[in-house]
Amino acid sequence: MRQIGNLPDESSALTFSDYLYVKGIENEVDPAKDGSWAIWVHSDEKLKEAGDLLELYRKNPDLPEYQENARHAERHRLLKLKEDEEFQKKVYDRDRILSWQTQIGLLSGIMIAISIGVYIFSIFNHSDILIQTLSIARHGDNIPPTEPLPDIMKGEIWRIFTPIFLHFGPLHLLFNMMWLKDLGTAIEKQHNSLMLGMLVLSIASSSNLAQYFVSGPTFGGMSGVIYGLFGYIWMQSKYNPVSGFYLDKQIVTMMIAWFFLCLSGLVGPIANTAHGVGLVTGMAIGYASAYVSNHQ
């Protein structure tokens, strides 16, 4: 906080202080030893703007706009106080937002249970049945490769989404369920289960379709959705300060590093297209939502 100048009396100082506040410049006024009133600005980035406004005010302090803005200042302060209170209600403790200590959201828990159930069933029964039922398209030697999405075209719409419940190993399942629990629950806490469901359907459909058209129907897993939920929370935490979301830089770095490690091929065959499209979809929805929230 730095001083930008003085005004001769309390009344003019308070009027100018209110004017700065309405202009979006946080400030304070204090009595000085010489009887004048000092104007202090909180942000160094606003110093020049505030100083220029002070010079204009000194030249013509009786302009109607100063009195008009002063009358609006109290309303702005009340609105900001209300926003701060709402923010505190919405903030999901940053130390718990990605922690196994938190309660699992309803829809997150349901999706985890389905994924685990599908995996257990595939171990003790014929996995081929599940793969052919939940994949985006049946695959085998008798399926014409030139026919796009044959089963979906026949009305099996669920196949657009259900590949997310297929996992091909315990580590694949565990990794995805850990992130689904954390990211999904965070979204349910800040929004609700319906919002999480809409996000999952949007991300799953775009990432699954993209992966199919790039590599065919032999893929599965929640990873595309995980990257989409990560992208959504990332954009919300970055561009919507009242969203209540928080992501540590180390988590962002780790997720992006893992994305490129998978892309390199060093960790085996990965549905990289689903990862990429899921991430972009989640980021786009998160940024658009933040933009709308900031301009309401």
C-alpha positions in Angstrom: 0.0 0.0 0.0 1.4 3.4 -1.1 0.4 7.0 -0.6 -0.5 8.9 -3.7 -1.2 12.3 -2.2 -3.2 14.4 0.3 -6.4 16.3 0.3 -7.1 19.3 2.6 -10.1 17.9 4.6 -11.9 14.7 5.6 -15.0 15.4 3.5 -13.1 15.7 0.2 -10.9 12.8 1.1 -13.8 10.5 1.7 -15.6 11.7 -1.5 -12.5 10.9 -3.5 -12.0 7.6 -1.7 -15.5 6.5 -2.6 -14.9 7.6 -6.2 -11.7 5.5 -6.4 -13.6 2.5 -4.9 -16.3 2.6 -7.5 -13.6 2.8 -10.1 -12.3 -0.5 -8.8 -9.3 0.9 -6.9 -9.0 -0.3 -3.3 -7.8 2.5 -1.0 -7.7 4.0 2.5 -7.7 7.6 3.9 -5.9 8.6 7.1 -5.4 12.0 8.8 -1.9 13.4 8.4 0.1 15.4 11.0 -0.4 18.6 9.1 -4.2 18.4 9.3 -4.7 17.2 5.7 -5.8 13.7 4.8 -3.6 11.1 3.1 -4.8 8.9 0.3 -3.4 5.3 0.2 -3.8 2.9 -2.7 -3.5 -0.9 -2.0 -2.3 -2.1 -5.4 1.0 -0.8 -7.0 -0.6 -1.5 -10.4 -3.2 1.1 -9.7 -0.9 3.8 -8.5 -0.6 5.7 -11.8 -4.3 5.6 -12.5 -5.2 6.7 -9.0 -2.6 9.5 -9.1 -4.0 10.8 -12.4 -7.5 10.7 -11.0 -6.4 12.6 -7.9 -4.9 15.4 -10.1 -8.2 15.7 -12.0 -10.2 15.8 -8.7 -8.0 18.5 -7.3 -8.6 20.7 -10.4 -12.4 20.4 -10.2 -13.7 18.6 -7.1 -17.3 19.9 -7.6 -18.0 17.8 -10.7 -21.3 15.9 -10.3 -19.7 12.6 -11.2 -17.7 12.6 -7.9 -20.9 13.0 -5.8 -22.7 10.5 -8.0 -20.0 7.8 -7.6 -19.7 8.5 -3.9 -23.4 7.6 -3.5 -22.9 4.3 -5.3 -19.8 3.4 -3.2 -21.8 2.0 -0.2 -23.8 -0.2 -2.5 -20.6 -1.6 -4.1 -19.2 -2.3 -0.6 -22.4 -4.2 0.4 -22.3 -6.2 -2.8 -18.6 -7.1 -2.3 -19.3 -8.1 1.3 -22.1 -10.3 0.1 -19.9 -11.9 -2.5 -17.2 -12.5 0.1 -19.7 -14.2 2.3 -20.9 -16.4 -0.5 -17.3 -17.2 -1.5 -16.6 -18.4 2.1 -19.7 -20.6 2.0 -18.6 -22.1 -1.3 -14.9 -22.6 -0.7 -14.0 -26.2 -0.4 -11.0 -26.4 1.9 -7.9 -26.3 -0.3 -6.2 -28.8 1.8 -9.1 -31.3 1.3 -10.1 -30.6 -2.3 -7.8 -33.4 -3.5 -7.7 -35.7 -0.5 -8.9 -39.1 0.3 -10.1 -37.7 3.7 -13.2 -36.2 2.1 -16.7 -37.7 1.7 -17.4 -39.1 -1.7 -20.0 -37.3 -3.8 -23.1 -39.3 -4.7 -22.6 -39.5 -8.4 -18.9 -39.9 -8.1 -19.5 -42.9 -5.8 -22.0 -44.4 -8.2 -19.6 -44.2 -11.1 -16.8 -45.6 -9.0 -19.1 -48.5 -7.9 -20.1 -49.2 -11.5 -16.4 -49.2 -12.7 -15.3 -51.5 -9.9 -18.3 -53.8 -10.5 -17.6 -54.0 -14.2 -14.0 -54.8 -13.5 -14.8 -57.5 -10.9 -17.3 -59.1 -13.2 -14.8 -59.1 -16.0 -12.3 -61.0 -13.8 -14.7 -63.8 -12.6 -16.8 -64.1 -15.8 -16.2 -63.6 -19.5 -14.7 -60.2 -20.1 -15.5 -60.4 -23.8 -19.2 -60.1 -23.0 -18.6 -56.8 -21.2 -16.2 -55.5 -23.7 -18.6 -56.1 -26.6 -21.6 -54.7 -24.6 -19.9 -51.5 -23.3 -17.5 -50.6 -26.1 -18.4 -47.9 -28.5 -18.8 -50.6 -31.1 -18.6 -54.3 -31.2 -15.3 -55.4 -32.7 -14.0 -58.5 -34.3 -13.2 -60.1 -37.6 -16.9 -60.1 -38.7 -17.4 -56.3 -38.2 -16.9 -54.3 -41.4 -14.2 -51.7 -40.6 -15.7 -49.2 -43.1 -19.0 -48.9 -41.3 -18.8 -46.1 -38.7 -20.5 -46.6 -35.4 -22.7 -49.4 -36.6 -24.3 -50.3 -33.2 -25.0 -46.7 -32.3 -26.6 -46.1 -35.6 -28.9 -49.1 -34.8 -30.0 -47.3 -31.6 -27.5 -48.5 -29.0 -26.9 -44.9 -27.9 -25.4 -45.9 -24.5 -22.2 -47.0 -26.3 -21.2 -43.3 -26.7 -20.7 -43.1 -23.0 -20.1 -46.6 -21.6 -16.5 -47.2 -22.6 -15.5 -45.1 -19.6 -16.5 -48.0 -17.3 -14.1 -50.5 -19.0 -10.7 -50.9 -17.3 -7.9 -53.3 -18.3 -5.9 -53.8 -15.1 -5.9 -53.0 -11.4 -3.6 -50.0 -11.7 -5.6 -48.6 -14.5 -8.7 -48.8 -12.4 -7.1 -47.6 -9.2 -5.5 -44.5 -10.8 -8.7 -43.4 -12.5 -11.0 -44.1 -9.4 -8.7 -42.0 -7.2 -8.9 -39.0 -9.5 -12.6 -39.5 -10.1 -13.3 -39.5 -6.4 -11.3 -36.3 -5.8 -12.2 -34.3 -8.9 -15.8 -35.5 -9.1 -16.5 -34.9 -5.5 -15.0 -31.4 -5.7 -17.4 -30.5 -8.5 -20.4 -32.0 -6.6 -19.4 -30.0 -3.6 -19.2 -26.7 -5.5 -22.1 -27.3 -7.8 -24.2 -30.5 -7.6 -24.5 -34.0 -8.9 -26.5 -32.9 -12.0 -23.7 -30.6 -13.0 -21.1 -33.4 -12.6 -23.4 -35.6 -14.7 -23.7 -33.1 -17.5 -19.9 -32.6 -17.5 -19.2 -36.4 -17.6 -21.7 -36.9 -20.5 -20.2 -34.0 -22.5 -16.6 -35.1 -21.9 -17.2 -38.8 -22.3 -19.1 -38.4 -25.6 -16.5 -36.1 -27.2 -13.5 -38.0 -26.0 -14.9 -41.4 -26.9 -16.0 -40.4 -30.4 -12.7 -38.8 -31.1 -10.8 -41.9 -29.9 -13.0 -44.2 -32.0 -12.4 -42.2 -35.2 -8.7 -42.1 -34.6 -8.0 -45.7 -33.5 -11.2 -47.8 -33.7 -13.3 -49.3 -30.9 -10.6 -51.1 -28.9 -10.3 -48.7 -26.0 -11.8 -48.0 -22.6 -11.3 -46.2 -19.3 -12.2 -43.1 -17.3 -9.0 -41.2 -18.2 -10.6 -38.9 -20.8 -13.2 -37.9 -18.3 -10.6 -37.5 -15.6 -8.6 -35.1 -17.8 -11.8 -33.2 -18.7 -12.8 -32.8 -15.0 -9.3 -31.6 -14.3 -9.4 -29.1 -17.2 -12.8 -27.8 -15.9 -11.5 -27.3 -12.3 -8.2 -25.8 -13.6 -10.0 -23.1 -15.7 -12.5 -22.4 -12.9 -9.7 -22.0 -10.3 -7.7 -19.8 -12.7 -10.4 -17.5 -14.1 -13.3 -17.6 -11.7 -12.1 -16.3 -8.2 -15.5 -17.0 -6.5 -15.8 -20.5 -7.8 -14.4 -22.1 -4.7 -12.1 -24.4 -6.7 -8.4 -24.6 -6.0 -5.6 -26.6 -7.7 -2.1 -26.6 -6.5 0.5 -25.9 -9.2 2.2 -29.2 -8.5 -1.0 -31.0 -9.3 -1.3 -29.1 -12.6 2.3 -29.9 -13.4 1.9 -33.6 -12.6 -1.2 -34.0 -14.7 0.3 -32.2 -17.7 3.6 -34.2 -17.3 1.7 -37.5 -17.2 -0.3 -36.4 -20.3 2.9 -36.0 -22.3 4.5 -39.1 -20.9 1.5 -41.1 -22.1 1.8 -39.3 -25.5 5.4 -40.4 -25.8 4.4 -44.1 -25.8 6.8 -45.0 -22.9 4.0 -46.3 -20.7 2.4 -48.5 -23.3 -0.7 -48.2 -25.5 -2.9 -45.3 -24.1 -6.0 -43.7 -25.5 -4.2 -40.4 -26.0 -6.8 -38.9 -28.2 -9.4 -39.4 -25.5 -7.0 -37.7 -23.0 -6.5 -34.7 -25.3 -10.1 -34.2 -26.4 -11.3 -34.7 -22.8 -8.9 -32.1 -21.5 -9.8 -29.6 -24.2 -13.5 -30.1 -23.7 -13.3 -29.7 -19.9 -11.1 -26.6 -20.3 -13.5 -25.0 -22.8 -16.5 -25.6 -20.5 -14.6 -24.4 -17.5 -13.4 -21.2 -19.2 -16.8 -20.5 -20.7 -18.5 -20.9 -17.4 -16.0 -18.6 -15.7 -16.5 -16.0 -18.4 -20.3 -16.0 -17.9 -19.9 -15.9 -14.1 -17.5 -12.9 -14.4 -19.8 -11.0 -16.7 -23.2 -11.4 -15.0 
